[in-house]
Amino acid sequence: MPIFDPPPKPTGIRVLIVGAGFAGLTAAIECLRFGHSPVILESFPELKILGDIISFSSNSGRIFQSWPGIEERLDPICHNSDGIVFKTYDGEYLLKQYWEPEQAYGKKFNGHRGEIHEIVYEYAKELGIEIRLGQQVMEYWETDTEAGVVVNGERMAVDVVLAADGVRSKARTIVLGYEDKPKSSGYAVYRAWMDSDELAKNPLTADLVINGDSHTGWLGPDIHFLAASIKNGREFSWVCTHKDEADVEESWQAPGSVSDALRVLEGWDPTTHAIVRATPAGKLVDWKLVYRDPLPTWLSPKKRIALIGDAAHPFLPTSIQGASQSMEDGTCIAVCLALSGRGDVPMALRAFERMRYERVRKAQETGVSTRDTWHKADFDRVRQNPESIKLKREAWLLDHDAEKHAYDHFETTVAEIRGEDTEMSKL
């Protein structure tokens, strides 16, 4: 059983977390690490290994590294290339962006979402965190002194509720006071994860898998195609983001069609076509993306329920930060609760939101800017300045230590909030 050193001092704060994704699991592990008593409710009756590639940059990698033993479990299943090669849609080499300059910020962990999630889920259980599966939360409630949910007919009461159950969380309604509707993003993503055997046999794709892990991106008008081999080239993931005008009410995914994906890539590098054709039946997913306006607040009126992760701030895939920001939420809120104590949970949540809100918004904007840089590239200009298409790997984002930041800024943030409260009381 993993042991935190030093052992946390119990705070007596009861934390109910709805959702066992990365936001919920991180919040639970971090709450336990800082002495709180977390319980997770998850709607799925069992957890399965689902999904494809997911990225945890160094700002969340340091959170993994703070959990004894987890780094050693993740290393064997994570992607390990030295950079990403960028090409035009028809296969012309532009440049290779090396990862070495950002290694000073810390370690990242990129791999199969389901495999990484299984490791973190099992780690939480080993720590003794109670995770209840098959729990359908029907209602959120709060008073001045407690908060809770109605789940499977049972009314549960705790000190604080963290809603980590995604963009369709019922908690969004109690926070907003109304049900917000999503908007079409105008984009969809084909996604796949598969063995590399067939790719290794094809001269067009062999170099992507036979020399260890690799990462390649093809850029074209309103489309980008990213491909990565993993586990020393034995497995392979690809994603293709493209324009899609389907009128959907919520992000959803369905089995994808190889022929449809090939039509989207008409005129593209034959290597991309070979990758798509090598995708086995049942391995391709068509994921329609919708957009939600940023929420004005992540907190309920009495400040005992907080939205975290995608429930608070969904990200575009091109940000490469959705999972990392979800983990930062968990760390920040656990620290804030430890510093506020059980007697002032609402202030802990207000400080959490104040410290996180603008950072998250700025990180979300990187998803739009990266997509536009790639999808609207003028390749005559790019050939003159290939550096312009590089992923922006900036210190403010990647060198962030959520735990240290929360400790360093909690007192001044609380003082700022109290000062605003005093001024408001005079009106």
C-alpha positions as CSV (number, residue, x, y, z in Angstrom):
1,M,0.0,0.0,0.0
2,P,1.4,3.4,-0.9
3,I,2.2,5.6,2.0
4,F,2.5,9.4,2.1
5,D,5.5,10.8,3.9
6,P,4.9,12.5,6.2
7,P,1.5,11.1,7.0
8,P,-1.2,13.7,6.7
9,K,-2.8,15.2,9.8
10,P,-6.6,14.6,9.7
11,T,-8.6,17.7,9.1
12,G,-12.1,16.2,9.6
13,I,-13.3,17.7,6.3
14,R,-15.7,15.3,4.5
15,V,-15.4,15.6,0.7
16,L,-17.8,14.0,-1.7
17,I,-16.5,13.7,-5.2
18,V,-18.9,12.9,-8.1
19,G,-17.1,11.3,-11.0
20,A,-14.1,9.0,-11.1
21,G,-12.3,10.5,-14.1
22,F,-8.9,12.1,-13.8
23,A,-10.4,15.2,-12.1
24,G,-12.2,13.2,-9.5
25,L,-9.5,10.7,-8.8
26,T,-6.9,13.4,-8.5
27,A,-9.1,15.4,-6.1
28,A,-9.6,12.3,-4.0
29,I,-6.0,11.3,-3.8
30,E,-4.9,14.9,-3.1
31,C,-7.6,15.4,-0.5
32,L,-6.4,12.2,1.3
33,R,-2.8,13.4,1.0
34,F,-3.8,16.6,2.8
35,G,-5.8,14.9,5.5
36,H,-9.3,15.1,4.3
37,S,-11.8,12.2,4.0
38,P,-12.9,11.7,0.4
39,V,-15.5,9.4,-1.1
40,I,-16.1,9.1,-4.8
41,L,-19.4,8.3,-6.5
42,E,-19.2,7.1,-10.1
43,S,-22.2,6.4,-12.3
44,F,-20.7,3.6,-14.4
45,P,-21.3,0.2,-12.9
46,E,-17.8,-0.9,-13.9
47,L,-14.7,0.9,-15.2
48,K,-13.4,-0.3,-18.6
49,I,-10.2,0.6,-20.4
50,L,-11.5,3.0,-23.0
51,G,-10.2,5.8,-25.2
52,D,-7.0,6.5,-27.0
53,I,-4.2,9.1,-26.6
54,I,-4.1,11.5,-23.6
55,S,-1.4,13.9,-22.6
56,F,-0.3,15.0,-19.2
57,S,2.2,17.8,-19.4
58,S,4.8,18.6,-16.8
59,N,2.5,20.8,-14.8
60,S,0.4,17.7,-14.0
61,G,3.4,15.3,-14.3
62,R,4.8,16.7,-11.0
63,I,1.5,15.8,-9.4
64,F,1.9,12.2,-10.5
65,Q,5.4,12.3,-9.1
66,S,4.2,13.4,-5.7
67,W,2.3,10.1,-5.3
68,P,4.8,7.4,-4.1
69,G,5.2,4.6,-6.7
70,I,2.9,6.0,-9.5
71,E,5.7,7.2,-11.8
72,E,7.2,3.7,-11.9
73,R,3.8,2.3,-13.0
74,L,3.3,4.9,-15.7
75,D,6.7,4.9,-17.3
76,P,6.4,1.5,-19.2
77,I,3.1,2.5,-20.9
78,C,4.0,6.1,-21.9
79,H,5.1,7.6,-25.2
80,N,8.8,8.4,-25.4
81,S,9.8,10.3,-28.5
82,D,12.3,13.2,-28.8
83,G,10.0,15.5,-30.7
84,I,7.3,15.9,-33.3
85,V,7.8,16.2,-37.1
86,F,5.6,18.6,-38.9
87,K,4.6,18.2,-42.5
88,T,2.3,19.9,-45.0
89,Y,-0.9,18.0,-45.8
90,D,0.7,16.6,-49.0
91,G,3.8,15.4,-47.2
92,E,6.4,18.2,-47.5
93,Y,8.7,18.3,-44.5
94,L,8.6,21.6,-42.5
95,L,10.5,21.1,-39.2
96,K,10.9,18.9,-36.2
97,Q,10.1,20.4,-32.8
98,Y,12.3,18.8,-30.1
99,W,11.0,18.3,-26.6
100,E,14.4,18.8,-25.0
101,P,14.0,22.6,-24.2
102,E,10.9,21.9,-22.1
103,Q,12.4,19.1,-20.1
104,A,13.6,21.8,-17.6
105,Y,9.9,22.3,-16.7
106,G,9.5,18.6,-15.6
107,K,8.3,15.3,-16.9
108,K,5.3,14.6,-19.0
109,F,3.2,11.4,-19.3
110,N,1.5,10.7,-22.5
111,G,-0.3,7.4,-23.2
112,H,-3.5,5.5,-23.6
113,R,-6.2,7.2,-21.6
114,G,-7.8,3.9,-20.4
115,E,-4.5,2.4,-19.3
116,I,-3.3,5.5,-17.4
117,H,-6.8,5.8,-15.8
118,E,-6.7,2.2,-14.7
119,I,-3.4,2.7,-12.9
120,V,-4.6,5.9,-11.1
121,Y,-7.9,4.2,-10.2
122,E,-6.2,1.2,-8.7
123,Y,-3.8,3.5,-6.9
124,A,-6.7,5.3,-5.3
125,K,-8.2,2.1,-4.2
126,E,-4.9,0.9,-2.7
127,L,-4.8,4.1,-0.7
128,G,-8.1,3.1,0.8
129,I,-10.3,5.7,-0.9
130,E,-13.9,4.6,-1.0
131,I,-15.2,4.5,-4.6
132,R,-18.8,3.6,-5.1
133,L,-19.7,2.5,-8.7
134,G,-23.2,2.5,-10.2
135,Q,-24.2,5.7,-8.3
136,Q,-26.7,7.8,-10.2
137,V,-26.7,11.4,-8.7
138,M,-30.1,12.8,-9.2
139,E,-29.8,16.0,-7.2
140,Y,-27.3,18.4,-5.6
141,W,-28.2,20.4,-2.5
142,E,-26.5,22.7,0.1
143,T,-27.2,24.6,3.3
144,D,-25.0,27.1,5.1
145,T,-23.3,24.3,7.0
146,E,-23.4,21.2,4.7
147,A,-23.8,20.0,1.1
148,G,-24.6,16.8,-0.5
149,V,-26.4,14.8,-3.2
150,V,-29.4,12.5,-3.6
151,V,-28.0,9.3,-5.1
152,N,-29.8,6.1,-5.8
153,G,-32.6,7.4,-3.5
154,E,-30.2,8.1,-0.6
155,R,-29.5,11.6,0.7
156,M,-25.8,12.1,1.5
157,A,-24.4,15.0,3.6
158,V,-20.8,16.1,3.8
159,D,-18.8,19.4,4.2
160,V,-18.1,19.9,0.5
161,V,-19.1,18.4,-2.8
162,L,-16.8,18.4,-5.8
163,A,-18.6,17.8,-9.1
164,A,-16.2,16.1,-11.4
165,D,-18.6,14.3,-13.7
166,G,-18.1,16.2,-16.9
167,V,-19.8,18.9,-19.0
168,R,-23.2,17.3,-18.5
169,S,-23.0,17.4,-14.7
170,K,-26.3,18.2,-13.0
171,A,-24.2,20.4,-10.7
172,R,-23.8,23.0,-13.5
173,T,-27.5,23.8,-13.0
174,I,-27.2,24.6,-9.3
175,V,-24.1,26.7,-10.0
176,L,-25.7,28.6,-12.9
177,G,-29.3,28.7,-11.8
178,Y,-30.3,27.4,-15.2
179,E,-29.4,24.7,-17.7
180,D,-26.8,25.9,-20.2
181,K,-26.9,24.6,-23.7
182,P,-23.9,23.7,-25.8
183,K,-23.0,25.2,-29.1
184,S,-21.7,23.5,-32.2
185,S,-17.9,23.8,-32.5
186,G,-18.0,23.2,-36.2
187,Y,-15.4,20.4,-35.8
188,A,-15.2,16.7,-35.3
189,V,-12.3,14.3,-34.6
190,Y,-11.6,10.8,-36.0
191,R,-9.6,8.9,-33.4
192,A,-8.0,5.5,-33.3
193,W,-5.7,3.3,-31.3
194,M,-4.3,0.0,-32.7
195,D,-1.4,-2.4,-32.9
196,S,1.4,-1.4,-35.3
197,D,1.8,-4.8,-37.0
198,E,0.3,-3.8,-40.3
199,L,2.0,-0.4,-40.3
200,A,5.4,-2.1,-39.9
201,K,4.8,-4.1,-43.1
202,N,4.0,-1.0,-45.3
203,P,6.9,1.0,-46.7
204,L,4.8,4.2,-46.4
205,T,4.4,3.8,-42.7
206,A,7.2,1.5,-41.5
207,D,9.5,4.3,-40.4
208,L,6.8,5.5,-38.0
209,V,6.9,2.4,-35.9
210,I,10.1,0.3,-36.5
211,N,12.5,2.7,-34.8
212,G,10.8,3.1,-31.5
213,D,8.3,5.8,-30.6
214,S,7.6,8.6,-33.1
215,H,5.3,11.6,-33.4
216,T,4.2,13.2,-36.7
217,G,1.7,16.0,-37.6
218,W,0.3,16.9,-41.0
219,L,-1.3,20.3,-41.4
220,G,-3.8,21.5,-44.0
221,P,-6.7,23.8,-44.6
222,D,-9.1,23.3,-41.6
223,I,-7.6,19.9,-40.9
224,H,-4.7,18.5,-38.9
225,F,-3.7,14.8,-38.6
226,L,-1.5,13.7,-35.7
227,A,0.0,10.2,-35.5
228,A,2.1,8.7,-32.7
229,S,3.7,5.3,-32.0
230,I,4.0,4.2,-28.4
231,K,5.5,1.3,-26.3
232,N,8.7,1.3,-28.5
233,G,6.5,1.4,-31.6
234,R,4.4,-1.6,-30.8
235,E,1.1,0.4,-30.7
236,F,-0.1,3.4,-32.6
237,S,-2.6,6.2,-32.2
238,W,-3.9,8.8,-34.7
239,V,-6.3,11.7,-34.6
240,C,-7.7,13.8,-37.4
241,T,-9.5,17.1,-36.5
242,H,-11.6,18.4,-39.3
243,K,-14.6,20.7,-40.1
244,D,-18.0,19.1,-39.4
245,E,-21.3,20.9,-39.5
246,A,-23.3,18.1,-37.8
247,D,-26.0,19.6,-35.6
248,V,-25.5,17.8,-32.3
249,E,-26.7,18.8,-28.9
250,E,-23.7,17.3,-27.0
251,S,-20.3,16.0,-27.7
252,W,-20.8,12.4,-28.7
253,Q,-18.9,9.6,-30.3
254,A,-19.9,6.8,-32.6
255,P,-18.0,4.1,-34.7
256,G,-16.1,5.8,-37.4
257,S,-16.0,4.9,-41.1
258,V,-12.6,4.5,-42.8
259,S,-14.1,5.5,-46.1
260,D,-15.5,8.7,-44.6
261,A,-12.1,9.5,-43.0
262,L,-10.4,9.0,-46.4
263,R,-12.8,11.4,-48.0
264,V,-11.9,14.1,-45.5
265,L,-8.2,13.5,-46.3
266,E,-8.7,13.6,-50.1
267,G,-5.5,14.9,-51.7
268,W,-3.4,14.3,-48.6
269,D,-0.1,12.6,-48.1
270,P,-0.4,8.9,-49.1
271,T,1.1,8.0,-45.7
272,T,-2.0,9.4,-43.9
273,H,-4.2,7.3,-46.2
274,A,-2.1,4.2,-45.4
275,I,-2.5,4.8,-41.7
276,V,-6.3,5.2,-42.0
277,R,-6.6,2.1,-44.2
278,A,-4.6,0.0,-41.7
279,T,-7.1,0.9,-38.9
280,P,-8.9,-2.3,-37.9
281,A,-12.7,-2.4,-37.9
282,G,-14.1,-1.3,-34.6
283,K,-11.0,0.8,-33.7
284,L,-12.0,4.0,-35.3
285,V,-14.2,6.6,-33.5
286,D,-16.0,9.6,-34.9
287,W,-16.1,12.2,-32.1
288,K,-18.3,15.3,-32.6
289,L,-17.1,18.3,-30.7
290,V,-19.4,20.9,-29.2
291,Y,-18.5,24.1,-27.4
292,R,-19.7,25.6,-24.1
293,D,-19.3,29.2,-23.1
294,P,-17.0,29.7,-20.1
295,L,-19.0,29.7,-16.9
296,P,-19.1,32.9,-14.9
297,T,-18.5,30.9,-11.7
298,W,-17.6,27.3,-10.7
299,L,-19.2,27.6,-7.3
300,S,-22.7,27.1,-5.9
301,P,-24.5,30.1,-4.2
302,K,-23.5,29.0,-0.7
303,K,-20.0,28.0,-1.8
304,R,-20.1,24.4,-0.7
305,I,-20.3,22.8,-4.1
306,A,-17.5,23.3,-6.7
307,L,-17.3,22.2,-10.3
308,I,-13.9,20.9,-11.3
309,G,-12.4,19.4,-14.4
310,D,-14.5,19.3,-17.6
311,A,-17.6,20.1,-15.4
312,A,-16.1,23.5,-14.9
313,H,-14.0,24.1,-17.9
314,P,-14.0,21.8,-21.0
315,F,-11.0,22.1,-23.2
316,L,-10.4,21.7,-27.0
317,P,-8.0,18.8,-27.7
318,T,-5.5,21.2,-29.3
319,S,-4.9,22.8,-26.0
320,I,-3.2,19.5,-24.8
321,Q,-4.1,20.7,-21.3
322,G,-7.6,19.4,-20.4
323,A,-6.4,16.5,-18.3
324,S,-3.5,18.5,-16.7
325,Q,-5.8,21.4,-15.7
326,S,-8.2,18.9,-14.2
327,M,-5.4,17.5,-12.0
328,E,-4.3,21.1,-11.0
329,D,-7.9,21.6,-9.8
330,G,-7.7,18.7,-7.5
331,T,-4.4,19.7,-6.0
332,C,-5.4,23.4,-5.5
333,I,-8.7,22.6,-3.8
334,A,-7.1,20.1,-1.5
335,V,-4.5,22.6,-0.3
336,C,-7.2,25.4,0.1
337,L,-9.3,23.1,2.2
338,A,-6.3,22.2,4.4
339,L,-5.4,25.9,4.9
340,S,-9.0,27.1,5.6
341,G,-9.9,24.2,7.9
342,R,-13.4,22.7,8.3
343,G,-14.7,25.9,9.8
344,D,-14.4,27.9,6.6
345,V,-15.0,25.6,3.7
346,P,-16.8,28.3,1.6
347,M,-13.7,30.5,1.8
348,A,-11.5,27.6,0.6
349,L,-13.7,27.2,-2.4
350,R,-13.7,30.9,-3.2
351,A,-9.9,31.0,-2.9
352,F,-9.6,28.0,-5.2
353,E,-11.8,29.6,-7.8
354,R,-10.0,32.9,-7.6
355,M,-6.5,31.3,-8.0
356,R,-7.6,29.0,-10.8
357,Y,-10.1,30.9,-13.0
358,E,-7.9,33.2,-15.1
359,R,-5.2,30.6,-15.4
360,V,-7.6,28.0,-16.8
361,R,-9.2,30.6,-19.1
362,K,-5.8,31.5,-20.5
363,A,-4.9,27.8,-20.9
364,Q,-8.2,27.2,-22.8
365,E,-7.4,29.9,-25.3
366,T,-4.3,28.0,-26.3
367,G,-6.5,25.4,-27.9
368,V,-8.1,27.9,-30.2
369,S,-4.8,29.6,-31.1
370,T,-3.1,26.3,-31.8
371,R,-5.9,25.1,-34.0
372,D,-6.0,28.3,-35.9
373,T,-2.2,28.4,-36.4
374,W,-2.4,24.9,-37.9
375,H,-5.6,25.1,-39.9
376,K,-5.1,28.6,-41.4
377,A,-1.4,28.3,-42.1
378,D,0.0,30.2,-45.1
379,F,2.6,27.6,-46.2
380,D,4.6,30.1,-48.2
381,R,5.1,32.0,-45.0
382,V,5.6,28.9,-43.0
383,R,8.4,27.8,-45.3
384,Q,10.2,31.1,-44.6
385,N,9.5,30.7,-40.8
386,P,8.9,27.1,-39.9
387,E,9.1,28.0,-36.2
388,S,5.7,29.6,-36.5
389,I,3.8,26.3,-36.4
390,K,5.5,25.0,-33.3
391,L,3.4,24.1,-30.3
392,K,3.7,26.9,-27.8
393,R,5.4,25.3,-24.8
394,E,5.6,28.2,-22.3
395,A,6.9,28.3,-18.8
396,W,3.8,30.0,-17.3
397,L,1.8,26.9,-18.3
398,L,4.2,24.0,-18.1
399,D,6.4,25.0,-15.2
400,H,3.5,25.6,-12.8
401,D,3.5,23.9,-9.4
402,A,-0.2,23.8,-8.4
403,E,0.6,22.8,-4.8
404,K,3.3,25.5,-4.2
405,H,1.2,28.1,-6.0
406,A,-1.8,27.4,-3.7
407,Y,0.4,27.6,-0.5
408,D,2.1,30.8,-1.7
409,H,-1.1,32.6,-2.7
410,F,-3.8,31.4,-0.3
411,E,-3.4,34.1,2.4
412,T,-3.2,37.0,0.0
413,T,-6.1,35.6,-2.0
414,V,-8.3,35.3,1.1
415,A,-7.3,38.8,2.2
416,E,-8.3,40.1,-1.2
417,I,-11.7,38.4,-1.0
418,R,-12.4,39.5,2.5
419,G,-11.5,43.1,1.5
420,E,-14.0,42.9,-1.4
421,D,-16.6,41.5,1.0
422,T,-16.1,44.4,3.4
423,E,-16.4,47.0,0.6
424,M,-19.6,45.3,-0.7
425,S,-21.1,45.4,2.8
426,K,-20.8,49.2,2.9
427,L,-22.9,49.6,-0.2
